[in-house]
């Protein structure tokens, strides 16, 4: 049971503290409820661009990294389709440095043309290096718009195209910041050697006077049901032919969520898992096979990714995959299979929460999706998944079409 205390400032900032006296450190996490799904379809990649801009200096602090390093801290950040997350860890006696740094960049970035030019260049180079100039790098750039036709999940976090970042103006980034980087759109969590009372006092001192701004409500269009199979063939210079099958699945808020997560492990979570054992070890159709559930806030995708053996055709590989999916759809998995993946997931959750940075992130995430107290119901939710529930998910998702 993870214990924590929660407080909300007058400006809407939610502060959650998990006190742990066994460590000399404190992890601070700030989650902003903005991701690629909140972007304008003609100005994509901005959530990720801001992940970089937030380290380019704020209104009163020219360099973010320098004072943090002097205080013995380290930091990083990441962006996905649903939110942007910033985190740092430092010695408990220097925790006020973290409040100072994070509050100043929430107050306002420096917004210099130099910083924008530098970060634009960094993101464009990342786009080229990670998505255009390496084997299989452009898979998601092509798979997302094939799977989604309406929902903003149809573009990757990096953006739809390089030009959107290249053409980003100072007014564009200022408007994005004013819209989303506000105290009432953020969750601040701390885990480690800091008393809740101290954390709340410091939160009021450093964040309390930051003014909230009116939120521009943007209705996110929901993806309509897919009624036919969609196929895209790409020719690339890659080490081996690869097939990707994407099925529309549930959202993070659906009853099917935990069963769907376990299903991915049932299929390829180990060398003895269903798909892996049959199609890799036994039939040698693939030399690598994995499944992945995106688990997004809105309805996500269940992906099967298989790298074909050299003499196997795409037709043979897909037929073999479809046959195995039909089999698992028509019959219940064994109690042993379900128990193995449940225990594996439970162990991963327990080990994850031994790390204060993970605790801080998880508290922020669960607060975003409905309440930090949900963090203590995870294991129960996975344990409650039944074979029948697993089968329902298979029947619902694995519609292979013609």
N, C-alpha and C positions, 0 to 999 in steps of 0.2 A: 504494500500500500504506500503510494507516494504521497507524502504530506506537503501541503502548500497553503499559503494565504494569499488572498486576492484583494485588490483595492483599485477603484477607478477614480481618476482625477476629474476635476470639474470640466476640463477640456475634452474629456472622453477617452484619454489614454488609459488602457487597462494594464495594471502592474500585478504580476504574479511572482511569488517568492517561495522557493523550496530551500529551507535551511538545512545545511549539512555540515556539522562541526568536525567531521573526520578528515576534511581536506583543507589545505591552506589557500585554496584558490576559489574564485568565483567565476562562473560563466554567465555572460549577459547575452540575451538574444532579443533582437527586435524584428518582428514580422510585420511587414506592410501588406495589407490585403489588396495587392495589385499584381497581376501577372499578364501574360500574353493575351489571355481571354478578355482583358479590359481595354485592349488597344483598338485604335481606328484601323480598319482594314487597309487604308492607304498610308498609314504611318506605323508599320509594325516594327518590332524589335526594340521599342522604346523602354519597356520594362527591363530588359537586359542591359540596354545602354545605360540606364540609371544605376544599375548595380556597379558599373564602372565609374560613372560620374560622381557617385557618393564618396569616392576616395580621392577626388581631385581638389579638395579644400572646401571649407565652409565659410560662412560670413565672418567669423572671428578667429578661425584656425586655418592657417595656410596649408598645413600638412597634417593629415590624419595619422599616418603611420608613425611618424617620428616621436610624438609624445607618448603614444601607446607603447612603443618599443622601449622607451626610457623607463616606463613604469613596469617593464617586465611582461608585457602582454603580447598576444598574437591574435590575429583576426582573419576572417574570410567572409564570403557571401555567396549566395546562389539565387538563381531565378528559375521559376518554372511557369507553367501555364496559369497557375492559380494564385501564386504569391511570390513576393521577393523577401529574402531573409538575410539578415546581417547578424554575425555573432563574433564574440571575442571572449578570451579567457585571460585573466591576470591575477596576481596575488591579491588576497582579500584586503590587505592594508592600503592598496592603491585603487580600490574600486571607484572612488569618486572621479578618477580620471576617465573612466568609461562613461559615467553620467555626463561629464563635461563634453566629451567628444560627441556622443550620440545626440545629445540635446541640441548642440550647435548645428549639426547638419540636418536635424529635423526642422530647426528654426528656419534655415535657409542655406542653400549652397552658395558658393562664391560666384558661380555662373560666369566664368571668364571665357572669352573666345578661345584662348589658348587651351584651357582644359577641355572644352568641347571638341576642338580640332584633334587633340591628342587622343581622346577616348573614342571619337569617331573612327580614327585610323586603327586603333587597337581592335575595335569590334569588327571592322571590315576585314582586317587581317585574320581574325579568329574565324569569321565566316568562310573565308577562302581556305584556310588551313584545315579546319575541322570538318567542313561540310562539302567543299568542292574539290580539294586536292588530296584526298586520301580514299582508299578503297572503302566502298559502302557508305561513305560520308553523307551522300545526298539522299539516302533512303527515306529519312523522315521528311525531307523537303518535298518528296514526291508522294509518300504514303499518306500524309495527313490530308492534303487536298483531294486525294482519291477517296478517303474514308468519310471526310466531312465536306458537305457542300454549303452549309449555312452557318454552323457554329464557328466561333473564332478559334477553336482547336484546329482548324484547317491550316493554320500556319505554325511553324516551329517557334520556340522561344527566341531564337536568333533573328527571326523575322522572315517574311516571305521572299524578299530580295534585297540585295546589297544597296540598291538605290534609295531605299527608305531611310537607311542610316546615313548614307552619303549626303542626302538632301535635308537632313534634320537641321532646323534653324534654332537660333537662341530662343525665339518666341515659342517654338514647339516644345522645347525642353522645359522652359519656365512654366508653361501651361500644364504640362504633364506633372511637374513637381507640385504645383499649387492644387491640382485636382486630387492627387493620391497620397502625397507625403505629408500627412496631417496626424495630429495626436489621436483623433477619434477614428482613424483608419489603421491604427497600429496597436500591437500587443507587445509589451515589454516584459520579459521573464528573466529571472535570475535563479541560479542554482549553485549552491556552495556555501562557503563560510560567511554568510551575511544574515543577520537577524531581520525578519520581516519589518519590524519597526524602523530600523535603520534604512532599509531599502525604500520604504514608503516616504520617509522624511527626505531622503535624497531625490526621490522622484518628484516630490512637490517642489523642492528647491530648484532643480535643473529643468524640469519639463512643465511645471505648473503654469508658467506664464506664457507658454506658446499658445497662440490663439488658433482655435479650430476654424475652418472655413467651410462654407456650404458645400455639401457633396453633390456633384452632378450625377444624378441617377441615370445609369445607362442600362437599358434592357438588353440582355444577352439573348440572341435568338437561339432557340433550341432546335437541335437537329431532328428533322423528320425521319420516320422509319425508312430504312433502306429496303427496297423491294426487289432488287436484282443484283446479281454478282457484277463486280467491277474488276477489270483486269488491266494492269499496266506492265508492259515489258520494257526493260531498260538494258541497253548494251553498254557495258563499262569494262575497263581494263582492271579486272579484279582477280584475286588468287583462285576463286572457285565460284561456280554458279550457286546462287542463293535464292531461296523462295521465302517470301513473307506473306503470311495470311493474317489479316486483321478482321476481327469480329467486333461488332458493337456490343458493349457490355454495360454494366450498371455504373452509377455514380457513387461517390463516397457516402452519400446519405441513404442509399437504398438498403433494404434488408438483405440483399444478395451479396453485399460487399465482402464480408469475411469469408463466405463460402467461395467466392470468386478468387480471392487471394490464395486460399488453400488449393484451389483447383490448379493453379499454375504449378505448384509444387507437386501435386499428384501426377501431373503430366511429365515434367522434366526436372523436378527438384533434386534428383539424385541419379546415379547411374543405374539404379534399379527401378526408377520411376517408369510409368506406363509407356509414354511415347519414346523416351530415350532408350529404354531396354529393347523394345521391339524394333524400332526403326534405325537405331545406331548400332547397338551391340549385336542384335540377332540378324536382322535382314540387311544391314549395311547399305541402306538407302542414303543415309546422311552420315557425314563424319562429325557433325556438330548440330545440336538441336536444343532450342530453349523456348520457353514461353514467358510472357511478360504481360502483366495487367497494369494499366496506367494509373488506375485508382484516383481519377480526377474528381474535382468538386462536382462537375457536370458529367454526363454519361461519357465514359471513357472507352478504351479499346483493349481487347484481349488479343495479343500478338503471338503468333507462332513463327519462329525464325529458324530456318534449317539450311545448312550448308551441304550441298549435294556431293556425294561421291563422284569421282571423275567421269565414269561412264553412265551415270544415271541421268535420264532426261527429266525435264520439268514435269511432263505429263505423268511419268511413272511416280515421281516424288509426290505430286499432289494427290494422285489416286491413292497412294499408300497412306498419306496423312488423313485423307477423307475417310478411308476405311476404318482407321483407328478411332477417329472422332465419332463415327457412327456407332462403333462398338461401345465406347464409354457413354454415349448418349442413351443407348438402349438397355444398359445393365448397370446396376449399382456397383460402385467400387467396394472393395472389401473393408471390413472394420480395421484390419491391420494397416491398410494404406492410409486411411483417414487418421488413425491414431499417430502414425509416424509423422505426418506433416503437421498435425496439431502440436505434438511435442517439440518438433523442430522450431515451429513458430514461437511457442511459449519460451523456449530457451533463448531464442534470439531477442525477444522482448526483455527478458530478465537481464541478460548481459548488456543490452543497449542502455538500460537505465542505471548501470553502474557508472556511466560516464556523465559528468555534470553538464557538459555541452549538449549531449543528447537529451538529457532531462529538460533543459531549458527550451530546446527546440520543440520537443514533444508537447510540453505544456502550452506553448504558444500555438502550435498546430491544433491541438484539441480545443483550445479556447476559441479559435477561429471557426471550427466546425460545429460548435454547439455548447462547449463548456469544458474547462480544464479537468473537471471531475471525471470526464469520460476516459481519461488516461488510465484510471484504475479499473475500468471495465473491459479492457482489451482482451485479457486472457479469458475471461468468462465468455466473451463474444465468440472467440475462436473455438473454445471448448464446446459451445452450444451448436456448432455446425453439425448437421447430420448427413448421412449418406444420401438421404432423400433430397435434402436441400442442394447438395452437390449435383445430383442428377437433374434437378429442376434447372439449374444454371446451364448445364450442358445442352439441354433441350431448347432453352431460350436463346442461347448465343450461337451454337454451332449449326447455323443454317448455311450450308455450303452452296446452295443455288445450283443453277444449271451450267 
